[in-house]
Amino acid sequence: MKKIVAIVGSLALASGIAFAGEGHEKEKTAFNDLDQNQDGVITQSEASADEELVAQFTTADANQDGYLTPSEFDALEGEMEEAE
């Protein structure tokens, strides 16, 4: 019986870890989809494909260089998830 509980617990933990990792992959995919020329940053022009991103672009652009880096994009995505 203890063995079954341990197996079930391990499977639940493993699926939770896999699920947690999916969020980051989703952000990475979203960033890559928006970065049309694949230069590693999202311009305001590229951001125009996502209305929410356009509305938050200036705030998300932490160093105000006119581009969103992957880390700036991830921070914005995290803030948007927390707001939900």
N, C-alpha and C positions, 0 to 999 in steps of 0.2 A: 504493500500500500504506500509506504514512504517513497518507494522508487517511482511510482506513478505520479505522486504529488510533485516530486522533484522534476520529473520529465515535463509535466504540464507547466510547472513554474518556469522552467528553462525556455520552453517554447513561447510562453507569454512574454518573457523578458526579451527574447530574440526578436519577436515580432514588433515589440515596442521600440527597440533600437532601430530596426529596419524602417519603421514608420517615421521615427524622428529624423532619420537621414534623408527621407524623401523630401522634406521641406526645403532643405538646402539645395538639393538637386533641382527642385522646381524653380527656385530663385535663379539658379545658374542657367537653366534652360530659358527662363523668361528674359534674363539679361542678354543671352546670346541671340535670342529671337529679335530683340529690340536693336541690338548692335548690328545693324544691317551690313556694314562694311567690315565687320569683325576686326576692328582696330583696338578693341579692348576698352572702349569708352562709349557712352551713349551721349550723343549731342541732343540739343533741343529739337532739332529737326527729326532725329530718329525717335525721340520721346513722343512726338506728335501722334504716333500710332496707339498711344495709351492715354486716354483722357485723364485718368487719375494721376498718372506720372507727370503730365503737363502741369496739372494744378499744384503739384508738390515739388516740381523740378528745382526751383530756386532755393527752397528750404533744404532739399536733399543734397544740393551741391555745396557741401560743407566748406570747401576752400574757394568757392565762387570763381572757378576757372572756366565755367561754361560747359563742363563735361561731368557726367556721372561715372565714377569708377565702380568696379564691382563692389568694393567695400561700402561706398556711399549708397549704392543701390540696395545692398543687403541690409544696411541700417534702416533705410526707408521701408523696405518690406517688413522688417521686424516691428517697426513702429506701427505700421498699418495693421499687422496681425494683432498686436496688443490692443489696438483701438476697437477691434471687433468684439 
